[in-house]
């Protein structure tokens, strides 16, 4: 039933969303998180992989090169990642926000929450497009 809902609402990620990302080997971070659904606000446990500026999630941890992610977030489009216990009233909760949306997660421990926040935060900085080519000033040629 969930597969039908995802297909009908266009929630399955397009292969272009994660092409070139070898999510099945040597991720920057991987582990279980509980994620709130985007449309149906139930909480589901998913296996998350952070690699090459993408946060991908899967139904289980047995992923191979032939696995299809249930979702993908390009973290370079995100603005903040921070604790969200006060928002969700759940321990070990954190949020990942972009201009358009906020996603909520719950880690299994405070330590794992902090590790995810740090890893995602580093990835946001590494992959953000906060400075576009048109904003770069060539100070050498302006002398």
Residue pairs with C-beta under 8 A, 6 or more apart in sequence:
5 11
5 40
6 12
6 70
9 39
11 38
11 39
11 71
12 68
12 70
13 68
13 69
13 70
13 71
13 72
17 54
17 69
17 72
17 74
18 54
18 56
18 69
18 72
20 52
21 51
21 52
21 54
21 56
22 51
22 65
23 49
23 51
23 54
23 56
23 63
23 67
23 69
24 63
24 64
24 65
24 67
26 51
27 49
27 50
27 51
28 50
28 51
28 119
28 123
29 48
29 49
29 50
29 115
29 116
29 119
29 120
30 47
30 48
30 49
30 50
30 61
31 47
31 48
31 112
31 116
32 45
32 46
32 47
32 48
32 61
32 108
33 45
33 46
33 48
33 57
33 105
33 106
33 107
33 116
34 43
34 44
34 45
34 46
34 105
34 106
34 107
35 43
35 44
35 45
35 46
35 48
35 57
35 103
35 104
35 105
36 42
36 43
36 103
36 104
36 105
37 43
37 44
38 101
38 103
43 106
46 57
46 58
46 59
46 70
47 57
47 58
47 59
47 60
47 61
47 63
48 55
48 56
48 57
48 58
48 116
49 55
49 56
49 57
49 58
49 63
50 56
50 75
50 119
50 120
50 123
53 74
53 75
53 76
53 123
53 126
53 127
54 72
54 73
54 74
54 75
55 72
55 73
55 75
55 96
55 120
55 123
56 69
56 71
56 72
56 73
57 69
57 70
57 71
58 67
58 69
58 70
59 70
73 96
73 103
74 127
75 96
75 120
75 123
75 124
75 127
76 123
76 124
76 126
76 127
76 128
76 129
77 98
77 99
77 129
78 96
78 97
78 98
78 120
78 124
78 128
79 97
79 98
79 99
79 124
80 95
80 96
80 97
81 94
81 95
81 96
81 97
81 116
81 117
81 120
81 121
81 124
82 94
82 95
82 117
83 93
83 94
83 95
83 113
83 117
84 93
84 94
84 95
84 104
85 91
85 92
85 93
87 93
87 95
87 104
88 104
88 106
90 106
91 106
91 110
92 106
92 107
92 108
92 109
92 110
92 112
92 113
93 104
93 105
93 106
93 107
93 113
94 104
94 105
94 106
94 107
94 113
94 116
94 117
95 102
95 103
95 104
95 105
96 102
96 103
96 105
96 120
97 103
105 116
107 113
107 116
